[in-house]
Amino acid sequence: MQAKLWAWGLRNLPGLALVGVLAGLVWFVGDAFNDRTRLRAELAAVQSDLAAAQASLQQAAETARIHRAHLDRAADEARAWVALSNELQNLEGRNAPLSPLLAATARRLFRSGQ
């Protein structure tokens, strides 16, 4: 019985080898298709993450631009206050004459208060 089985196996060896090769080929093609499907899903996920990261980066850049503009305005305001303070310090001790309207108003106020 074993001899007949061996004889049958040897007689059909090329056919069995062909079936094995075809089965391996089908398995390889199926595996490649599954890999392609998985890679497409990963690509979609990575593209989604990339879009979110780019949006976050744009938002951070806009925030930085607004912050820099605010800092520039604050620096300009600080320079204006320093200039005003310097001007006031330079005017200390100097008595500028009043305008005619203010002089007349001051005379009337001080006369009516006495």
C-alpha positions in Angstrom: 0.0 0.0 0.0 2.8 2.4 0.8 4.5 1.6 -2.4 1.4 2.4 -4.4 1.1 5.7 -2.5 4.8 6.5 -3.3 4.3 5.6 -6.9 1.2 7.8 -7.2 3.0 10.7 -5.4 6.0 10.4 -7.8 3.8 10.1 -10.8 1.8 13.2 -9.8 4.7 15.2 -8.4 4.8 17.9 -11.2 1.0 18.5 -10.7 1.4 18.6 -6.9 4.3 21.1 -7.3 2.2 23.2 -9.7 -0.7 23.3 -7.2 1.7 24.3 -4.4 3.2 27.0 -6.5 -0.2 28.3 -7.5 -1.3 28.3 -3.8 1.8 30.2 -2.9 1.2 32.7 -5.7 -2.4 33.2 -4.6 -1.3 33.7 -1.0 1.4 36.2 -2.1 -1.1 38.2 -4.2 -3.6 38.2 -1.4 -1.0 39.3 1.1 0.1 42.1 -1.2 -3.5 43.2 -1.6 -3.9 43.3 2.2 -0.7 45.2 2.6 -1.8 47.7 0.0 -5.2 48.2 1.8 -3.5 48.6 5.1 -1.0 51.1 3.7 -3.8 53.1 2.1 -5.5 53.3 5.5 -2.2 54.4 7.2 -1.7 57.0 4.5 -5.1 58.5 5.0 -4.5 58.6 8.8 -1.1 60.2 8.4 -2.5 62.8 5.9 -5.2 63.6 8.4 -2.6 64.1 11.1 -0.5 66.2 8.8 -3.5 68.4 8.0 -4.2 68.9 11.7 -0.5 69.7 12.4 -0.4 72.2 9.5 -3.6 73.9 10.8 -2.1 74.0 14.3 1.2 75.4 12.9 -0.7 78.1 11.0 -2.7 79.0 14.1 0.5 79.3 16.1 2.1 81.5 13.4 -1.0 83.8 13.5 -0.9 83.9 17.3 2.9 84.8 17.2 2.2 87.5 14.6 -0.5 89.0 16.7 1.7 88.8 19.8 4.6 90.5 18.0 2.2 93.3 16.9 1.0 93.7 20.5 4.6 93.8 21.8 5.5 96.4 19.1 2.5 98.6 20.1 3.4 98.3 23.8 7.0 99.2 23.0 5.8 102.3 21.0 3.6 103.3 23.8 6.4 102.9 26.3 8.7 105.0 24.2 5.9 107.7 24.0 5.6 107.7 27.8 9.3 108.0 28.2 9.4 110.9 25.8 6.5 112.6 27.6 8.2 112.0 31.0 11.5 113.4 29.6 9.6 116.4 28.2 7.9 117.0 31.6 11.2 116.8 33.5 12.7 119.2 31.1 9.8 121.7 31.6 10.1 121.5 35.4 11.2 124.8 36.9 10.2 126.8 33.8 7.1 128.8 34.1 5.6 129.4 30.7 3.4 132.4 30.4 -0.3 131.7 30.2 -2.3 132.3 27.2 -4.4 135.5 27.3 -7.6 133.5 27.7 -6.2 131.4 30.6 -4.7 134.5 32.3 -8.1 136.3 32.2 -9.9 133.3 33.5 -7.3 132.9 36.3 -7.7 136.6 37.3 -11.4 136.3 37.5 -11.2 133.1 39.6 -8.7 134.4 42.0 -10.5 137.7 42.4 -13.9 136.1 43.1 -12.3 133.7 45.6 -11.0 136.5 47.9 
